Amino acid sequence: MIDRFEGENRFLSNFYPSPVMYRGIVYPSVECAFQAAKTLDTKVRAEFAQLTAAQAKSHGRRVKLREDWESVKLEIMEILLRRKFKDSTLRAKLLATGQEQLIEGNWWHDTFWGVCNGVGENHLGRLLMRVRDEIRVDGR
């Protein structure tokens, strides 16, 4: 089981530097692209391409959320993760995790995307395992 996305497993984190394109803009990380996707304002989205992942997370808390955000956020995250792991180096690292359960363990009480103190839905870990399975099965 991999229960922290740090050290040699930091590449699993959305904060890991890995350029991804979303809606015609290249973002420096999945975190930046995901936070940008919270808004439909193209000018505001473009701002996220110039931020670090930590800055993007903070800035994302202040944008006017698109009305459908709660219904699309998992799908958007999955799309971004697929794009991140198109990179051959990252793809190989993800495949090298084998059948390990991936758990985004954290101390900041994110029980939607991860697990804190044994509690959480671990959506990020589950999406990563889904992407890994897709790659393994059909090379997507």
Secondary structure, 3 states (H helix, E strand, C coil): CECCCCHHHHHHCCCCCCCEEECCEEECCHHHHHHHCCCCCHHHHHHHHHCCHHHHHHHHCCCCCCCCHHHHHHHHHHHHHHHHCCCHHHHHHHHCCCCCCECCECCCCCCCCCEECCECCCHHHHHHHHHHHHHHHHCC
